[in-house]
Amino acid sequence: MRSAGRRKCKPDPNNRCAPDGYRLTFSSVESPTGLADSTSSEVAPLDPTLVVPVGSVEQHGPHLPLDTDTRIANAVVAAVLDRLAPGRYLGAPALCYGASGEHEGFAGTVSIGTEVLESVLVEYGRSACRWARRVVFVNGHGGNVPALGGAVRRLRSEGRDVAWCAPLVDGADAHAGHTETSVLLHLCPADVRTERIEAGNSAPLSELMPMMRRGGLAAVSEVGILGDPRTATAAAGARILAAMVDGCARRIGEWNPGGTGMLA
């Protein structure tokens, strides 16, 4: 079984190197290796906890790629796997489409909706739990939360040891602002359209939610941004990502699911 990871490269402005000097490979940003590049006979004796990134394909302003949430979830999972006991945890390819209806006022968004996503998560958990000891979904998109809560509650009521967690950090803004832009400047700077960065709506999310429920994100931000990405830096992204990884690694290791199956 090949291990997840990043290969060392020399800092070079012509390639996509993270600030720490590591080249970002497909496996480290887009899909944690493990399940996908293993054989059935290699997986069979492991009895692992399967760690599954869950993301979205949705607009992230004029400057970030549509798969931002999936990239962040994958990066968190890849780093978490490096910290947990080898052989007991296995990374899975991401579930990359989510419930993103609030973003459908912007081109490029593809949402499968809460009901369909919940059904997918239920069937995924039922199937994976035939051979995995546990399954944990690592969620990169807030709109997926209702589906995750419903699916995981159902799976747990059926006797399956399934949970979910989110890479949360204190003080994060809501969407395509300082937080996500900083993380992508750290992970894949060449994919951030820095010349297109502009401020979004920085009002508290609680104030914006009534309008968003009626008209989606476009009703509160013409550019599709909640927050201010102009303050984003790669150095801040490295710190934010480290905090995300610390929190998820701790919660997965302690394994204390709450009422919705979210790891505390």
Buried (B, 14 or more C-beta within 10 A) or exposed (E): EEEBBBEEBEEEEEEBBBBEEBBBBEBBBBBBBBBBBBEEEEBEEBEBBBBBBBBBBBBBBBBBBBBBBBBBBBBBBBBBBBBBEEEEBBBBBBBBBBBBBBBBBBEBBBBBBBEBBBBBBBEBBBEBBEEBEBBBBBBBBBBBBBBBBBBBBBBBEEEBBBBBBBBEBEEBBBBBBBBBBBBBBBBBBBBBEEEEBEBBBBEEBEEBEEBBEEEBBBBBBEBBBBBBBEBBBBEBBBBBBEBBBBBBBEBBBEEEBEEBBBBE
